Amino acid sequence: MRRHLLFNEASGALRMGRTVEQFLRVLPDGDDRIIEWLYIHRERRTEEFRVVFLRVFDEGCEHFNVLIEFQPCAPDLPDGVQTCFSDPDAALAYAVEELGADRERFVNSQMAQAEYGDYIAKVGWVPRRA
């Protein structure tokens, strides 16, 4: 079963009101690791497409890999950096051009944690932050 959405599939999912996500990268930060990921969803009230870019501490372990629950790196931005667009293609293009997303690696909602799991399978877990 194919996990990743093509760009036009991600756009179609957003038009239908579904959320798409992408696990972007992991950056070293002293003894910690920082995870960058994003999700895009359609606001019901305004019909805008919101890109949410998150930087969180890697707090994962074998039984905890839900990225949205990881502690944000910037306590003053617990909901990430958010940018709105009137068109899903513009939101996706922003994610690719400005945030470094890959056009062909968007996934459906709650699948970014599976991408994180794949990453961890390659490099291993780090001890959780105290």
C-alpha contacts under 8 A as a table, 3 or more apart, distances in Angstrom:
res1	aa1	res2	aa2	distance
3	R	107	V	6.43
4	H	104	E	6.61
4	H	105	R	5.09
4	H	106	F	5.61
4	H	107	V	5.07
4	H	108	N	7.95
5	L	8	N	7.86
5	L	9	E	5.54
5	L	10	A	5.71
5	L	104	E	6.13
5	L	105	R	6.25
5	L	106	F	5.35
5	L	107	V	5.67
5	L	108	N	7.68
6	L	9	E	5.08
6	L	10	A	6.23
6	L	103	R	7.06
6	L	104	E	4.96
6	L	105	R	7.29
6	L	106	F	7.31
7	F	10	A	5.16
7	F	11	S	6.26
7	F	92	L	7.90
7	F	103	R	5.60
7	F	104	E	5.88
7	F	106	F	7.58
8	N	11	S	4.98
8	N	12	G	6.11
9	E	12	G	4.99
9	E	13	A	6.09
10	A	13	A	5.08
10	A	14	L	6.29
10	A	20	V	6.58
10	A	106	F	6.65
10	A	107	V	7.64
11	S	14	L	5.19
11	S	15	R	6.27
11	S	88	P	5.63
11	S	89	D	5.95
11	S	92	L	7.39
12	G	15	R	5.02
12	G	16	M	6.29
13	A	16	M	5.14
13	A	17	G	6.48
13	A	18	R	5.19
13	A	19	T	7.05
13	A	20	V	7.37
14	L	17	G	5.03
14	L	18	R	5.05
14	L	19	T	6.08
14	L	20	V	7.07
14	L	40	I	7.68
14	L	41	H	6.37
14	L	42	R	6.44
14	L	49	F	7.78
14	L	88	P	6.27
15	R	18	R	7.36
15	R	42	R	7.69
15	R	88	P	6.79
17	G	41	H	7.01
17	G	42	R	5.71
18	R	41	H	6.52
18	R	42	R	7.34
18	R	108	N	7.69
18	R	109	S	7.41
19	T	39	Y	6.86
19	T	40	I	5.68
19	T	41	H	4.57
19	T	42	R	7.28
19	T	108	N	6.27
19	T	109	S	5.17
20	V	39	Y	5.61
20	V	40	I	5.41
20	V	41	H	6.72
20	V	106	F	6.28
20	V	107	V	5.52
20	V	108	N	4.61
20	V	109	S	5.19
21	E	37	W	7.53
21	E	38	L	5.60
21	E	39	Y	4.06
21	E	40	I	6.28
21	E	106	F	5.62
21	E	107	V	5.31
21	E	108	N	6.11
21	E	109	S	5.99
21	E	110	Q	7.48
21	E	111	M	7.18
21	E	112	A	5.92
22	Q	37	W	5.70
22	Q	38	L	5.46
22	Q	39	Y	6.39
22	Q	101	A	7.02
22	Q	105	R	6.69
22	Q	106	F	5.09
22	Q	107	V	6.16
22	Q	112	A	5.53
23	F	35	I	7.98
23	F	36	E	6.66
23	F	37	W	4.46
23	F	38	L	6.68
23	F	112	A	5.20
23	F	113	Q	7.57
23	F	115	E	6.20
23	F	116	Y	6.57
24	L	35	I	7.62
24	L	36	E	5.43
24	L	37	W	4.90
24	L	38	L	7.38
24	L	100	G	7.29
24	L	101	A	6.19
25	R	35	I	5.98
25	R	36	E	5.38
25	R	37	W	7.03
26	V	33	R	6.38
26	V	34	I	5.48
26	V	35	I	4.55
26	V	36	E	6.25
27	L	33	R	5.57
27	L	34	I	5.00
27	L	35	I	6.46
27	L	36	E	7.91
28	P	31	D	7.43
28	P	32	D	6.21
28	P	33	R	4.57
28	P	34	I	6.21
29	D	32	D	4.99
29	D	33	R	5.31
29	D	34	I	6.48
30	G	33	R	7.61
32	D	57	F	7.14
32	D	58	D	7.01
32	D	126	V	7.67
32	D	129	R	7.86
33	R	57	F	6.07
33	R	58	D	5.33
34	I	55	R	6.46
34	I	56	V	5.62
34	I	57	F	4.70
34	I	58	D	5.57
34	I	73	C	7.64
35	I	54	L	7.93
35	I	55	R	5.60
35	I	56	V	5.28
35	I	57	F	6.12
35	I	58	D	5.95
36	E	53	F	7.36
36	E	54	L	5.70
36	E	55	R	4.61
36	E	56	V	6.63
37	W	53	F	6.10
37	W	54	L	5.47
37	W	55	R	6.74
37	W	112	A	7.77
38	L	51	V	7.02
38	L	52	V	5.42
38	L	53	F	4.42
38	L	54	L	5.82
39	Y	51	V	5.98
39	Y	52	V	5.36
39	Y	53	F	6.81
39	Y	109	S	7.94
40	I	49	F	6.70
40	I	50	R	5.46
40	I	51	V	4.47
40	I	52	V	6.14
40	I	91	A	7.46
40	I	92	L	7.89
41	H	49	F	5.60
41	H	50	R	5.47
41	H	51	V	6.88
42	R	47	E	5.96
42	R	48	E	5.65
42	R	49	F	4.41
42	R	50	R	6.15
43	E	46	T	5.61
43	E	47	E	5.03
43	E	48	E	5.33
43	E	49	F	6.15
43	E	50	R	6.86
44	R	47	E	5.34
44	R	48	E	7.78
47	E	86	S	7.38
48	E	84	C	6.12
48	E	85	F	5.62
48	E	86	S	4.94
48	E	87	D	7.19
49	F	84	C	5.50
49	F	85	F	5.08
49	F	86	S	6.03
49	F	87	D	6.49
49	F	88	P	5.93
49	F	91	A	6.40
50	R	82	Q	6.50
50	R	83	T	5.64
50	R	84	C	4.37
50	R	85	F	6.38
50	R	91	A	7.12
51	V	82	Q	5.54
51	V	83	T	5.23
51	V	84	C	6.23
51	V	91	A	6.36
51	V	95	A	7.27
52	V	79	D	7.68
52	V	80	G	5.94
52	V	81	V	5.67
52	V	82	Q	4.56
52	V	83	T	6.74
53	F	80	G	5.38
53	F	81	V	5.17
53	F	82	Q	6.42
53	F	99	L	7.89
54	L	72	P	7.33
54	L	79	D	7.34
54	L	80	G	4.61
54	L	81	V	6.63
55	R	72	P	5.92
55	R	73	C	5.79
55	R	74	A	7.68
55	R	80	G	7.08
56	V	67	L	7.82
56	V	70	F	5.87
56	V	71	Q	5.48
56	V	72	P	4.16
56	V	73	C	5.01
57	F	70	F	6.30
57	F	71	Q	5.71
57	F	72	P	6.25
57	F	73	C	6.01
58	D	70	F	6.97
58	D	126	V	7.74
58	D	128	R	7.53
59	E	64	F	7.91
59	E	65	N	7.88
59	E	70	F	6.07
59	E	71	Q	7.59
59	E	126	V	7.83
59	E	127	P	7.67
59	E	128	R	5.01
59	E	129	R	6.31
60	G	63	H	7.72
60	G	64	F	5.30
60	G	65	N	5.02
60	G	66	V	7.80
60	G	70	F	7.81
60	G	125	W	7.08
60	G	126	V	7.68
60	G	128	R	6.78
61	C	64	F	5.11
61	C	65	N	6.44
61	C	125	W	6.22
61	C	126	V	7.75
61	C	127	P	7.92
61	C	128	R	7.35
62	E	65	N	7.22
62	E	125	W	7.93
65	N	113	Q	5.98
65	N	116	Y	7.49
65	N	117	G	7.14
66	V	69	E	5.70
66	V	70	F	7.05
66	V	113	Q	5.83
67	L	70	F	5.31
67	L	112	A	7.68
67	L	113	Q	6.02
71	Q	78	P	7.99
72	P	75	P	6.04
72	P	77	L	7.28
72	P	78	P	5.66
72	P	80	G	7.77
74	A	77	L	5.32
74	A	78	P	6.76
75	P	78	P	5.56
77	L	80	G	5.14
77	L	81	V	6.90
79	D	82	Q	7.89
84	C	91	A	7.27
85	F	88	P	7.08
85	F	90	A	6.39
85	F	91	A	5.66
86	S	90	A	7.58
87	D	90	A	5.37
87	D	91	A	6.50
88	P	91	A	5.01
88	P	92	L	6.18
89	D	92	L	5.08
89	D	93	A	5.98
90	A	93	A	4.99
90	A	94	Y	6.08
91	A	94	Y	5.17
91	A	95	A	6.34
92	L	95	A	5.04
92	L	96	V	6.30
92	L	103	R	7.92
93	A	96	V	5.07
93	A	97	E	5.86
94	Y	97	E	5.18
94	Y	98	E	5.35
94	Y	99	L	6.97
95	A	98	E	5.69
95	A	99	L	4.94
95	A	100	G	6.47
95	A	101	A	5.49
96	V	99	L	5.79
96	V	100	G	5.00
96	V	101	A	4.24
96	V	102	D	5.87
96	V	103	R	6.27
97	E	100	G	5.96
97	E	101	A	7.33
101	A	105	R	7.67
102	D	105	R	5.39
102	D	106	F	7.26
103	R	106	F	6.91
107	V	111	M	5.90
107	V	112	A	6.70
108	N	111	M	5.75
108	N	112	A	7.90
109	S	112	A	7.35
110	Q	113	Q	6.27
110	Q	114	A	7.83
111	M	114	A	5.12
111	M	115	E	6.66
112	A	115	E	4.95
112	A	116	Y	6.25
113	Q	116	Y	4.82
113	Q	117	G	6.10
114	A	117	G	4.82
114	A	118	D	6.28
115	E	118	D	5.07
115	E	119	Y	6.38
116	Y	119	Y	5.01
116	Y	120	I	6.21
117	G	120	I	5.04
117	G	121	A	6.10
118	D	121	A	5.06
118	D	122	K	6.61
119	Y	122	K	5.31
119	Y	123	V	6.41
119	Y	124	G	7.98
120	I	123	V	5.14
120	I	124	G	4.82
120	I	125	W	5.95
121	A	124	G	5.72
